[in-house]
Amino acid sequence: MRRLRAIAFAWWAAIITIVCFTLAMLALLLGPRSARISHRVAATWGRLLLWGGGLRVRVEGPGTLDPNATRMIVANHASYLDPPAMLAAHPGQIRFMLKKELMRLPFIGWYTKASGHFLVDRENPREGKRLLDQAVERAKRYNLNPMVFPEGTRTRDGKLAEFRNGAFQLALSAGLEVQPVAILGTYERMPRGSIGPNRGGDIIIRVGEPLSVEGLKGNPGRKIISAQVEAALRELGVA
């Protein structure tokens, strides 16, 4: 039964991904408000994807996801369900920091490139610096909320993995507050290697208070904010 559930979810995910991200790319052609409309379509994709797995998102915590603030959102990464859960939960516009290689993915990759998500090139430092400068300028101009998973990949055991401190450079360069967000329940429902959720229920988005990066620079500054975020995520319930 669990296998059939996973296969049904995979088909559902494929269908709504094709439909929603085609519509999201078309929405980018609608004029000045196109990016906002397109992002709403992407958020709808997140909600529909989770609905297909019998999942709901519940937001709680001492902090709030403010649609009018521009902050870097930093979360633990436990499952493929994490990005759609964040799209469904955040009331503002978020843009993920993604490896450049992911742009090759059909529909999702094409959309993220067209809609201005932030690309990261780990192999070419010069190109990486150029992409970072573009990201800083875009975040400030359009009041976007960059989102990063500083572990770099999904956890293998449900535990918080070591952070890549370079993930915080955008926040330091742009002077953005950093908001820790714990995503709870996705690993238990769809761990690495799964093709669908093994059961329904709630995904908890637990929001922490934003952290200032004022006065932080270079590698020492990245280490400081990285340690602060790790401590905040553990306090919010990440193992």
Summary of the structure (lengths in Angstrom):
residues: 239
radius of gyration: 17.2
end to end distance: 29.8
largest distance: 54.8
contacts: 776
relative contact order: 0.18
helix: 48%
strand: 17%
